[in-house]
Amino acid sequence: AAESGRPGTAFIGLPKDVMKAPAPGAVLTPGTVPAMGAADTEAIVAAAAMIEAAQRPVMLLGMLASQGPVAQAVRALLARTRLAVAGTYQAAGVVPSDRLDCFGGRVGLFHNQPADRLLDEADVVITVGFDPVEYDPALWNAGRTRKLIHIDCIPADYDRYYRPDIELMGNSAATLRALSALLQPKDRLPQSELLAEIQRERATVAAEAAKRTGTPVHPLRLVYELQKLIDEDVTLCSDMGSFHIWMARHLISHRPRQILISNGQQTLGVALPWGIAACLAEPGRKVLSVSGDGGFLFSAVELETAVRLKCNFVHLVWIDGSYNMVGIQQVAAYGRDSGVHFGPVDLVKFAESMGAQGLMIKDADDVGPTLRKAFAMEGPVLVGVPVDYRDNPSLMAAMHEDVII
């Protein structure tokens, strides 16, 4: 189960009496996992014909598009065909820097992003490694008559709004290579004007973010400063919360799986343990884990684990004294929030009590210098920053009512 289909952790639970009982049989030796080939040739030919006939095809990258061989195949296809492309949060880093002119941005959770305009205009959408839990098809495909092509190692998860016309099931990298060979090279995208407009909007947002000063710090200024720090040698582990939407939308990456974002919107507290795991997996790489103060408190005791294991990484906490993402959805649904606020936590003293080091960012202009100082320090470093979340309602603009709690 852990190695077939979509790879991941598998849990086996047995009753206690079965676990304690003697097992007289021989220990089973794990077998090799059979390698999959490309999808059916006729289906690939049909998909290529559908894409060639399309006026505005768009590729939608999902989580498994970020697997090494699949990401390489996606990049090769983009280099040849220059298809317009969007990605879910979990597909961060697949689109290379020399293909940003094809990239509409990331989509997920709320249908209100620039890349949603790209999807709205598409007459064919090619999904690669996409799981509907990453971005509910009801938000981007309801009422559409467009064609869908599904590329993955497992069959599509069919529902009312996700019913592919062609399924290319098999080794996704091999399938993409075979598909790319059948597509004609292109020098210009049909959506070039829209994509250029999106690029201009992205540049405007970055320029405005750089001008935001004072304290508490605006999320866009934080993302702007993080963008300057996140080179290809840094792995970023993101917790859940409204802060992760700001980062997922605006923080650009060009290394697959450089930005690790959990699926499903449920895993508060995941960033700190992920930061520890990233340090253990790749000891020579810089690691930055990020959480809100609410999410941090879910697993804050693991800072002791990080100290004990001598992990070198920085954990950044966005502070506003609440479970903000829950709060803004409560306000949207009921007109008020309830049970989401908590008192202050002295993060510097908390870090010191665990044997770690702690720093506090004073204002927007202090973000970059403090984070650079933290990366130069030994051991786990906890950094707190007060955040101005007054613009959070904009995250939910034009939001579908089904995603409100």
N, C-alpha and C positions, 0 to 999 in steps of 0.2 A: 504493500500500500504506500510505503514511503518513497518508493523508487519508480512506480509505474504512473503513467498519465502525468498529471501535474505534481511535481515532486514537492515533498514537505514532510513535516513531522507526522508520524502515525502513533496513536496511543492504543495499547492493548490492555484491557482491564479484565482480570479474572477474579472469581470469588475466592475468598481467603482460604477456604478448605481445599480448593483445587490447587492453589499456589503452594500449600503446605504438604500436599500429598506427594508420595514418591512417584518419580517418572522413570519407568524401567526402560523406555525406548532409547535408542541411540540419538545423540545430538545431531540435529539436521545441519548440513553444511549449506550455507547460502549459495544459491545459484547465480549465474550472470543474468543481467537484465537484457533481453533481446533488443537489438538496435532496430529502430523504426526507419523505414525508408520514406521517400517523398510521397505525397498524396497521389491518388489515382491520376494517371496521365490525361485521360479524357476530361476529367474535372478541371485540371490545371489549364488545359487548352480552352475550355469553356470560360473559365475565369479570365484568362487573358483576353479573349474576344469581348467579354463584357466590359472590361476596363478600357480597351481600345475604343469601344463604341461610346463610352461615357463622355459627357461634356464637362463634368466637374467631379471627377473621382477624388475621394479623400481616404487616406489610410489612417485608421484609428489604432494606436498601439496600446496594448494592455501589459499587465505585469510580466507575463512570460516572454514578451518581446525584449525584455532586458537581460535574458539569459545570453551568455557570451556568444555562442555561435549564431543564435537567432538575431542578436543585435548587429553582428557583422553582416549578416545577410540582408537585414533591413537597410543598413547603410549602403551596401552595394547596389541594392535596388533603387534607392533614392538618388544615388550618383548617376545611375543610368537613365532613370525615367523622370526624375524631378517631380514625383507625385506630391501633392499637398498632403501634409501630415499633421495630426493632432495626437496627443497622448494623454492617458490617464495619469493621476499622480504617481502611481506605482511604476509607470514606464519612464520615469525621469532619467535623463542622461543618454537615451538611445540616439537621439538626433545629434549629429556632429556639428561642430561650430561652422563648418563650411557649407552647411545646408540649412542654416537658420532662415534663409529666404523662403524655404518651403514650409516652415514650422509655424503653425497657427497658435501654439501654446498648449497648455494643459487644461483638461476638463475633469469635472468630478463633483458630485454632491449637489451643486446648484447649477441650473441651466442659465448662466448669465456671463459667460466668459467670451473673449474674442474668438477662441477656437470653436465655440458653439455656433457662431455665425458661419464658419467654414462648414461645419456639419449640416447646418440648416439648408445650405445651398447645394449640398452634394446630391448627385443622382445615383452614385454608387459609393458605398462605404465598404472598405476592406478592413476587417478587424484582424489583428495579429496578436495571439496570446491573450485575448481579452476575456475577462470573466465579468458577467453582468453586475456582480456585486461592486465592481470598481466604479461604475457609472450606470445607474439604472436606465435601461433602454426606454422606459416610459417617459423619461425626461428629454431624450434626444431623438427618439424614433416614433413616437406616437403620431398617428395620422399621416405618416409619410408613405409615399408610393415608391420610394427609391429601392434599388437592389442592394442586397447584402451578400458579401463574400466572407466566410468565416475560415480563418487559417489558425489551426491549433493542433495539439497532439491528442486531444480528446474531442468527442462530439460536442456540438453546441448545446447549451442549456436553453432549450426552447421555452418561450413564453409568448404572450400575446404580441409583444413589441419587439421580440428578437427571434425572427424566423428566417435564417439565411436562405438565399436562393441557391447558393453553391457552398458546399462544405469541402474544404481541403484539409483532410485529417491525416496526419502523419508527422514525420520529422519536419518541424516548421522551417528550420534553416534550409534543408534540402528542397522543401516545397517552394520557398521564396527564391532560391537560386534558379529552379526550373521555371518559375513564373517570370522572373526577370528576363530570362533568355528569350521569352516569347513576346516581350513588350518592346515597342519601338522607342529608341532614345528620343528625348525631348529637350529642347533648349529653353522653352518658356512654359510656365504654368498657366492654365486657363484662369486660375484665381489669383494671378499675379498682383492685380490692383488691390484686392482685398488683403492679401498677405502683406503688401507694402504698407497699407494703412495700419495693419496690426503692428508691424515693426515700428512705425512712427509713434503709435500709441504707447508701445513698450518703452521707447526712448523718452517720451514725455513723462511717463510715470517715474522712471529712474531719475530724470533731471529734477522733478518736483520733490522726490524723496530726499535727494541730497540737500535740499534747502530747509528741510524740517529740522528745527532745533528745539532746545529746551528739555524739560522733564515734566511729566513722564514722556517717554520716547514713543514716537509714532511707529507702528509696525513696519511701514514702508521704509523708514529710515533704518530700522534694524536690518531689514532684508538687504537694503543698499549696502550697509557695512559688511554684512555676512558675505555678499556677493564678491567683495574685494578680498575676502579671506579664504573663500572656498576654491582653492586651486585643485588640480587633479590628484594631489597627494592627500587630500582631506576626505574622510568619510563622515557624512552627517546622518545622525540617527534622530528621527523626529517622533515625538510623542503625539498624542491626540489632543485636540482643542482648537479654538478659533485661531490661535497663532499658526497652527500647521496649515491652515487654508491660505493665510498670507504668504507663507513660505512656498507652499506647493504651487501657487499661482505665479509667483514673481521671481523665485530663485532659479536661475538657469544653471543647468549642469550638462556636461558633455561626456561624462563617464558613466556607463550603465551601472546601476546599483551603487552609485556614489551617494545618492540621497535615499535613505531607507525610510519608507513611509508605510505604516501598518495598514492593512486592509480592513474594511468593515466599520470604522469609526468607533470602536468599542474599547480599545486597549489602553486606557489611561495608565500611565506609569511604565510604559514599555521602553522609553528612551534610555533611562539610566542603565538597566540591565543590557540593553542592546549595545550601549557604549562600552560596557565591560566586555561583552562578547566580541565586539569589533577589535578591541585592543588585544584580546587573547588570540584571535584568528589571524590578525596582521599586525604584529608587534611594532613594526617599523613605520606604520602609517599614522598620520595625525587623525584624531577622532574628535568630533564635536557632537555631543548629544544635546538636544533641545527639548524643553518641556515648559508648560505653564506651571504656576505654583501649585495648582490643584493636582495636576498629574504627577508632579514631582513628589508630593506627599504620599502618593499611593505606594511608592517603592523607595522612599528616601533612605530607609535603613540599609539598602544595598550599597550606599556609599562606604559603609564599613567593609563590605566585600571588596570594593575597588581598592581601598587602602591596603587591605590584607594581601591582595594579589599584586600590589605595586603597579597598578594600571596607570598609564600616562594618558590622560584625556581631559577635555574641558566639558563641563556640563553647564549649559546656559539656561537660566530660569527666567521666564517672562512673568513679572509679578503684577497682579491686579487685585489679589485678595478674593477671588471668586472662581467658581466653575463657570467661566464666562460663556462657553459655547452652549451649555445647557441653558444659561440665563437668557441669552438672546433669542433662543427658540421658544422659551417660555413666554417671553414678552410678545413674540410674534403670534403665538397661539392663544394666549390668555390675557394679554395686556399688562402683565406684571410678572416678576420673577418670584421664586420662593425657595428657600433652603439652599442657596448656592453661594452665600457669602461666609467667609471665615476670617479670623483675626490674623495679624501679622506674624511672620516667622523670621527670626534673625538668621539669615542664611550663612553669614560669615561665622557666627558662633556655632551654628549647627555643624558646619564643615569642620571647624576646629575640634569640636567634641568628638568627631569621628576620626580625627587624625589627618584630615585633609586640609587644604587651604581654601580660603574663601575671599572673594572680591565683590565689591558692589560698584556698578556703573552709576555715575552721578547724573549725567545728562547725555543728550544725543551725540555731542562732540567727543564724549568719553568712551563711546562704544568701541571704536576701532582700537585705540591705544590699550584699553583694558583687556580686550580679547587677545591682542598680540602679547601682552604681558603674561596672560594666563597660559598661552601656548608655550611660552619660554620657561615656565615653572615645572618642577618635577612633581610627579604623582597626580592624582585626581584633583582638579581645581573646580570649585563651585563658584559660578558667577551669576549674580542677580542683577536684573534690570527692571525698573518700574516702567510699565507700558501704558500708553494712552489708547484705550480701546473704543473711544467714542465713535469711530467710523465703522465699527463692526457691523451695524445694520446694513451697510453697503454690501457686505459679503453675501447677504441673502436677497439682494434686489432681484426682482422677477423670479423669485423662488417658487417652485412647484409646491403646492400645499401638502402633498403626500410625504414630503421629507421633514415636515415640522412635527416635533414630538407631541 
